[in-house]
Every structure is written in C-alpha cells, then in structure tokens.
C-alpha cells in the first residue's frame, strides 16, 4: 500500500525553481518519483533530489523557451512575480489567471 502524503503546492499554482532560472504552472502531481531511471541518473548526484517526495509536472518557461518540466517539491518555491506563465498550453488547460494561480475549469476537476 502506497503512503499518500500531503503536498505543499497545488494544481494551477505558479511556482519557480529554487536553483534554476525557470518558472511554471503545476498541471499534475505524483505523490513520489514516477519517471525513468535514465531521467533520474541524468541529474548530477550533488543536486539529485530524494525520490520519496511529491514531484510536479509543470508547464514551464525560461527566457528562451516553453517546455514541460518534472520537479521535486524540495526544488520549488512559490512564484511571487504576479505574472502569468507564457506557455502555449496554459490556455488549453486553465481558465483565468488569478495573480498567483490559474482557475481550474470544472471539466478538469475530479
């Protein structure tokens, strides 16, 4: 039986990475690491996060591009810029930007 822990962040919330210069909006969360070992091994050991924590799927952006990111909870902070995320898929998933998060359409809720 998998232990389900609470998460610090929620779907629709705008966050930024603690170390790297990117930010994004959360679209999904895994209660613990759920990616490939190849992906895991590609992270340098000195910055590799623990697997036993929530991992978040982000519609992310940096100064050069928009992409999908997979980030551990320990590496996320609340983004307090007050700016919307400029990712082309945001409008497909979310409603109105509320200043620090996006409205979640009824069709997206469980």
Secondary structure, 3 states (H helix, E strand, C coil): CCCCCCCCCCCCEEEEECCCCCEEEEEEEECCCCCCHHHHHCCCHHHCCCCCCCEEEEEEECCCCEEEEEEEHHHEEECCCCCCCCCCCHHHHEEEECCCEEEECHHHCC
